[in-house]
Amino acid sequence: MTFTGKQLTTQLDADGTLTLQLNDKTWDAPKGTQVLVKVEASPINPSDLGLLFASADTANAQYSPGKIVAQMPANATRAMKARHGMAMPAGNECAGTVVAAGDDPAAQALIGKRYACVPGSAYASYAYADANMGFAVDDSVSAEQAASSFVNPMTALGFTETMKLEGFTGIVHAAAASNLGQMLVKICLEDGIPLVNIVRSEDQVQLLKGLGATHVLDMTAPDFMPRLIDAIAETKAMIGFDPIGGGTLSGQILTAMEAAASRGAAFSRYGSSEAKKVYIYGALDIGPTILNRAFGLTWDLAGWLLTPFMAKAGMEVMGRMRARVMKDLTTTFASHYAKKGNLDDMLTKDAVSMYNARRTGEKYLVVPN
């Protein structure tokens, strides 16, 4: 038995030409523990945009039905030499109906069920997934509700687990009005974890306060830094997560942590000895990360990615996280979408200009079938 449909690929060539296009594809019957999912819903996350477009010039790209041709900057083209000439599928996560399965009993048991998974090729009519790497959802849960059940929920829970594993007791989160940020607010309220939220407008302040957040700071306000220091001093939040990456914010968070840790302490030329750490987990700003070294010598700046964290955390932690997501999929871990479109729609100029801008509250959902 075979299945036919469309699959999106993204290809970067050595001359900097980036081509996204829909291709006819045939899926053979899955084998072993594989299942074949008819994709019903798949979100476009920032992690997907890195593969789809990176820093390509989408504003001046050539758009035609089912195809985009854009130009990548020379430095980015060189940095991604390993992917030159490769037509790569995209789409980290999705939900849909299992239409075929390999001969493994666990895979066979999923036929006909709605399944949430992380195939890495979800912008397509169908996608292969491993029966052991996703989960079936109740009939009462729609594909739209289940589509975003991995990347954002597991990342938000991963932040709290990282905090515990590394001996911290409170979190600073930047760009906190995102879908992920709203989930983190709910998790921290449920678990009694002190959380300092950094947002970029007064509207976003009110959004998070409406969810019950206590410390929500507008980074554009003139008193942002003193208020950030006060909030960190009160919460003892000494681990931060920054999806912006470029610019000065990570350094500002470390500076505020140092100022809070130094309150009432004896002077030291080396700064506070209290551990301070910021993880960069995204690239909403693709410019350089700027550190104005005003935070002593006891600090760390590192990168955070969900997949390596899961490998490090181990099966017991991962099982606990997945069970919590399944239990609270339509409440704590609910996602909201500003617009939906099929595979052709997602390649139009209007759609790309919307979701590639990466603005808070403008999440796009692909509905291939």
N, C-alpha and C positions, 0 to 999 in steps of 0.2 A: 504494500500500500504506500502511495506517495501523496504529498500535499503540495499544492502550488499557490504562489502568492508573490508578494513584493518584499524586498529587504533594502533598507538604506545602508549605503556604505559611504565612508569618508576616506579620501585618498590625497596624500600630499606628495607631490613630485619634486625632484631636485631643483627645478627652476622656480619653486615657490608657488606653483599652481595648486590650489586646494579645490577638489571636486567632491561635492556631495550629490549623490544621485540615487534614485530608486531603480532597482534591478529586478527582473523576473528571477524567481528562485523556486527550486523544487526541494522539498524536504523528504528524505527517505524515512522509513519507519525507524523509530528509536531502538536502541539496543541496551541490554543489561539494565542498569539502574536509571537510564535516561527516560524522560517523558517529553512529549511534544505538546507544547502549550499553544492554543490559539489565542493570540494576544488581544485582550480587550481594552487594556488601559496601561499606559506607561508614562511616567512623568519625565520632564526634562529638568534635571538637577544641574547645579554648577559643575559637578564632577563630570557630567556628560558633555557640557559645553567645551571643556578642555580638549576632548577628543574630536568633537564635531568641528569646532572653529578655531580653538586656541586664540591667537591674536590676529587672525585674518581680517582683512578689510571687507566686512560684510556690507557696509554702506554703499560701496562702489562695485559690488559684485554683479555678475551677470545672472539674472534669474530667468528661468524658463520652466515649463511644467515638469515637475519631478527632478529638477537639477539646479544646482548652484555652482558657479565657478568664481572663486575669489582668489586674491593674492595674499600670500603670507609674507611678512617682513623677512628680510634676508637673515637676520640674526636668529629668528625663530626657526626658519627653515634649516639652518645649519644645526641648531640644537636638537632638532627632531630627525636627524639623518637616518636613524634606525627604522623609521616608518616610511621612508621614501618608496614610492611605487606600490605600496600595499593598500588594497581596497579593504578597509577594516569595517566590520559591523559596529553598531553603537546602540546604546540604551541599556543602562545598568540593570534596572528593575522593572517588573511588570506584574500584572495579574491577568489571568485568563482561564480558559477551560482546557483541561487535559484531554486531548483527542486521541492520543496513542501512547503506548508505553512499551518499554523493553520487557524481557521475560522475568525480570526480578519481581518477586511477590509484592514488595513495597511499592514498586512503580506501577504494577498492574492494579493495585488497590486504589490508585488515584484517578483512573480513567473516569471521565465524566464529572469530575469535581473541579470547583474553582480553586486555583492554585496561585499563590504568591511566591515569586522567586527572583533570583538575580542572575539572569542568563548572560548579561553583557551584550546581547544582540536583540534587544526588545523592540527596536524601531523596525518592526517587520510584521508580516501577517501571522507568522508562527515563530516559535523559538524553542530550542532544546534547553532542557534544564535537568539537573540531577535530582532524583526523588528525595535524596537525603539532605538537600541544601535549601529547601523551601518548606512551605506548609500549606495544607488545605485550609480553607476558611469556611465558616458556616454559610449556609444558604442565605441567611439574613444579611450577610456582608456583601456589598456590591464590588465589582471589579475596580471601580473608581476608588472606593474606600480602601481596598487592599493593595492598590498599585504602589503606594508609597510606604510600604510596611518594612522596608529594610534600611535604606540609606539614611534618612533622617532619624527615624526612631532608634536604630542601633547606634548611630553616631551620638545622639543625645545621651543615651544610656551609657555609651562608651566613655563620655566625659566624666560622668559621676563615678564609674568604675575606675577610671584612671586616677581620679582624685583620691579614691580610697587606697588603691594599690601603692601610690606614691606618698602616702602619709599626710595629705592635705585635708582641710576640713571645710573649705568654702571655695567658690568658683567665681571668676570674672569672665563674662561672655560678651564679645563684641558683635555688632550687627545683629542684635538679639531679638529684633522684631520679626525675623524670618520664621517660616514654618518650623524649622528646627529649633529656633530660639523659643518659640511659644511652647513647644514640647518640653524643652528644658525647664522653663518656668514651672510647668505643671509637675514635672518629676521632682524638682527640688522642693516644691511646696508639699508634695505627698511624703517625701523622705526627710523633711526637716533640714535640708542642706542650705546654708546661707548662699545667696546668689546676687551678684552685682551685674546688672544688665546695662550695656552701652548701646544706645540707639542714635539715630541721626535726625530726629525731628520731634517736635512736641506731640504730634499726632501719634507717633510710635510710643512715646512715653505713656500716653493715655491708654493705648491699646494694651500694653503689658500690665499697667496698673489695674485695668479692668479684669485681667486674669488673676489678680491677687499678688503681683510682684511688689515687693517693698522698695527695693533700690533700683531705680531706673533713671539713667543719666543721659541727657542729650549732649553728644560730643561737640555739637555746634554752639552750645551756650558759652558765654564768656566766663562763667564760673565752673566750667567742667572739671578742671584739674583739682581745685580744692575740694569739690564735692566728691570726686572719685577717691581722693585720699581719705576723706572722712568715712566714706562707705566701706572702704577696705579696712580701715582701722576698726570699724564697728563689727564687721563680719569675719575678720581674720581670713579673708579670701586671698590666698597666696598662689593660686594656680589659675591661669587665664587661657582662654581659647579664642583665637582671632582668625576669622575667615577672610579678612580683608587682605592681610599679608603685606602689601606694599604700603609705603608711607611711614608715618611716625607713631601710629597707634600702639603697636606692640611695645615700643620703647616708652611711651607715656604710661602704659599699664605697669611696666616694671618700675618706672620712676615713682609712681603713686604707691606701689607696694613697698618700696624702700622708705618713702616718707612716712607711711603708716607704721612700718616696723620700727622706725627710729624714734618714734614719739616716746619721750620720757627715758630713753636709753642714754647711757654715757657715750660721748663722742668717740668715734673710731675712724681713723683715716681710711680704713678699708670698707666702711659702711656696715650695715647691719649683718649679723651672721645668720639671720633667719632665711630659710630657703624660699626662693621666689622663682616662679617658672611661668613662661608663656609658650603655648603651642600655637603654631600657625597651621591651620587646617584647610585653607582655601586661598584663592587668588582673585578676589573681587577687584583688587587693585594690582595690576601686573607689573607695576613699577618697583624700584628697589625698596627693600626694607631698611628704614633709616633709624639708627639707634644713637641718640644723644646720651652718652654714658654718664648718667646722673643717678646710678642705682647701685653703687658699691661694686663688690666683686663676688658676692654670693647670689648668683642668678643663673638661670638657664633659658635659652631660646631654642626651640626644637620644632620639628614638623610632626604632625599627627595625621594618620591615615587609618581608616576603619579596618582594612584587611590585615595589615601587620598587627594592629591591636588585637583583633580576634585570635590570631595565631598565638600571640603572647598570653592572652587572658586564659585560654584553655577551655575545654568543653563544659566544665561545670558552670563557669561564669556565662559562657555563651548560651547554654541551655536556659539558665535563669533569665537572661535578657530576652531571648526569643519567646519564652512563655509569657513574660510580662507584656510584650508587644501584642501577642495574640489575644491576651485577655482584655487589653485596653485599646484595641485597634480603632474603635469608633469614638473614643473619648480622649484620653491623654494623647494618643498618637494620631489623631485625625489630621488630615491634610486638606488644604483648600486651594482651589484652582481659579485663576482669573479667566482662563480661556481654554477651550478644547478644539482639537482639529485632527483630521486624519493624516496619513503619511504625506499626501500631496500638500495639504494645508500647511504643515510644519516647515515646508521648503519655500513658502512665499515670502516676499520681502517684508510685508507687514508683520507676519508672525515672527520672523527672525529678529526684526528690529525690536520687537516686544520682549521676547524671552532672552535674547542675548544681551540685553541691557542689564539683566540680573537685578532688577529693582525689587525691593521688598513688596510682597503682596501680589506679584505678577507671575505666579507659577503657571506653567503651561502643561496640559495633559494631552498626550497623543493617544488617539483611539483608532488603531489601525483597521479594525473590522466593523 
